[in-house]
Amino acid sequence: MSAIDTLPPLRDVIASHSLSARKSLGQNFLLDLNLTAKIARQAGDLSACDVLEIGPGPGGLTRGLLSEGARHVLSIEKDARCLPALAEIAAAYPGRLTVIEGDALEIDPLAHLTPPIRVAANLPYNVGTELLVRWLTPPTWPPFWQSLTLMFQREVAERIVAAPGSKAYGRLAILAQWRSDARIVMQLPPGAFTPPPKVSSSVVHLTALPAPRFPADPPTLSRVVATAFNQRRKMLRAALKGAAPDIEAHLRAAGIKPTDRAEQIPLEGFCALAREIEKAAKA
């Protein structure tokens, strides 16, 4: 393993700061700096961007982002034990790393970032999906971020890029694909991490679209999709019977068979259904 900077190997950093990974924080440390640099490269040219990183831990990906030329990195870390290790990285890259201690679900990072902004993170498993949904459903679009380069459990990654008709297809696929281009760019086995998780991991890269692929009212679309996939084994006329009056008529107007199930409906169909429901609500 070649060095990417003059700082010590991550195993030495973890040992010197007694940074054993904590399951309660969803921590699995990626120690191979060649891998963290490769993940950073999936985010594209960062030389003119600020980068938001969640859960840096001992700083493997942080170092990758900085060594690959990120203009500035803002790292949000909940585990105070990691702060001394991150301070050493900040000292090695003067003026290019800001670390905030706290919960990423409660912190507004925008006061510390200058556009253009990209997000790159080995997300803690216990908050990864919630953060992704937040980033995909802001009050206004385009969002604050240009792209998201995120590591998930492989099962979650497959749900993000899933196509209609597959078992993985659901709400996450629709939210991601409605407003972004999403693709899996790396696969990582459990052995790449310390401690090894029980599942494989994948890196997903999402690029924000200037506008959604199809017009739809965001709250209506989110509500319809959540309701439909909450009872995905039922026919849509049954699964959505409480979503709006005369749901069968709305389904037919959107070009959807009331006897279809949620996993059979492409993104365009759900957007059409959301428009029909919204139109009827305003009538």
C-alpha positions, -999 to 999 in steps of 0.1 A, spaced: 0 0 0 16 33 -11 13 65 9 -10 93 -3 4 118 21 31 122 48 7 112 77 10 78 94 -9 47 81 -44 45 94 -37 14 115 -11 34 134 -35 63 138 -62 40 152 -38 24 176 -23 57 188 -57 72 195 -74 39 207 -101 42 180 -119 9 181 -150 10 159 -183 13 177 -213 -7 165 -236 18 182 -224 45 158 -225 23 127 -187 25 124 -167 3 101 -133 18 93 -118 16 58 -80 15 63 -66 11 28 -57 46 18 -54 35 -19 -91 25 -17 -101 58 0 -83 78 -27 -101 57 -53 -134 65 -37 -125 102 -37 -118 100 -74 -153 88 -81 -165 122 -70 -147 138 -100 -125 169 -101 -128 184 -66 -102 212 -71 -129 239 -74 -154 223 -50 -161 222 -13 -169 187 -1 -192 177 27 -182 144 45 -203 127 71 -187 103 96 -150 106 88 -139 84 117 -101 83 117 -100 102 84 -92 77 57 -116 92 31 -109 127 44 -72 121 35 -83 107 1 -104 138 -7 -77 162 3 -49 143 -14 -70 142 -46 -72 180 -45 -105 190 -28 -106 228 -24 -121 224 11 -136 195 32 -161 199 59 -163 168 80 -190 162 106 -181 136 132 -203 125 161 -176 105 179 -154 128 199 -127 102 201 -119 108 164 -113 145 168 -76 144 177 -69 122 146 -88 146 124 -70 176 139 -37 160 128 -51 158 92 -62 195 94 -27 205 104 -12 186 75 -36 203 50 -36 239 64 -68 258 58 -85 230 38 -102 209 65 -129 220 89 -142 195 115 -175 199 133 -184 176 162 -220 167 162 -249 147 147 -252 151 109 -290 147 112 -291 179 134 -264 201 118 -270 225 89 -236 224 71 -244 252 45 -230 280 67 -196 263 65 -196 255 27 -191 276 -4 -207 264 -37 -201 244 -58 -206 216 -32 -203 179 -35 -209 152 -9 -186 123 -4 -189 99 26 -185 65 39 -219 69 57 -225 53 90 -249 24 83 -274 36 109 -281 70 93 -271 65 57 -306 60 42 -321 89 62 -295 113 51 -298 103 14 -336 108 15 -331 143 30 -306 152 3 -330 139 -24 -361 157 -10 -351 194 -3 -378 221 -3 -363 235 -36 -345 220 -66 -317 220 -77 -303 211 -43 -272 225 -26 -251 196 -39 -238 189 -74 -232 152 -67 -233 126 -39 -206 99 -37 -217 76 -9 -209 42 5 -238 20 15 -245 -16 23 -248 -33 -11 -285 -40 -5 -292 -3 -1 -271 6 -31 -290 -18 -52 -323 -3 -41 -311 31 -52 -304 20 -88 -331 -6 -91 -353 -9 -122 -391 -16 -122 -399 -52 -119 -370 -61 -96 -373 -70 -59 -351 -40 -50 -373 -15 -68 -391 8 -45 -394 43 -29 -356 48 -27 -352 41 -65 -379 65 -74 -367 93 -52 -332 89 -65 -339 84 -102 -366 112 -103 -341 139 -97 -306 124 -103 -285 100 -124 -276 72 -100 -251 44 -106 -229 20 -86 -193 28 -92 -174 5 -68 -179 -27 -49 -161 -34 -16 -160 -68 2 -164 -70 40 -127 -77 44 -118 -42 33 -131 -28 66 -121 -30 103 -141 -47 118 -155 -65 87 -192 -60 85 -215 -90 78 -224 -76 43 -206 -62 12 -206 -25 5 -210 -4 -26 -202 32 -36 -231 50 -54 -225 82 -74 -256 104 -79 -255 135 -101 -282 161 -95 -303 168 -126 -312 205 -133 -349 195 -130 -368 164 -123 -372 139 -151 -410 142 -151 -432 169 -136 -449 161 -103 -456 178 -70 -429 165 -47 -450 160 -15 -478 143 -35 -453 120 -53 -436 111 -20 -469 103 -3 -482 82 -32 -449 62 -36 -446 56 2 -482 44 3 -479 22 -27 -447 4 -16 -459 1 20 -483 -26 6 -463 -36 -24 -480 -71 -27 -514 -56 -31 -530 -44 -63 -526 -6 -66 -563 0 -63 -562 -16 -29 -528 -3 -18 -538 33 -27 -574 33 -17 -568 58 10 -545 80 -10 -572 99 -28 -609 97 -37 -617 76 -68 -582 62 -70 -591 38 -98 -601 67 -121 -568 84 -113 -548 52 -120 -565 48 -154 -560 85 -162 -523 80 -155 -522 50 -178 -519 25 -150 -539 -7 -146 -556 -7 -112 -547 -44 -109 -509 -37 -113 -486 -38 -83 -462 -10 -73 -431 -27 -84 -445 -29 -120 -449 9 -123 -420 29 -138 -411 63 -125 -430 81 -153 -462 63 -142 -459 74 -106 -453 110 -117 -484 109 -139 -504 95 -110 -492 122 -87 -502 148 -113 -537 133 -116 -542 133 -78 -529 168 -75 -551 180 -103 -582 165 -87 -573 180 -53 -572 215 -69 -604 210 -88 
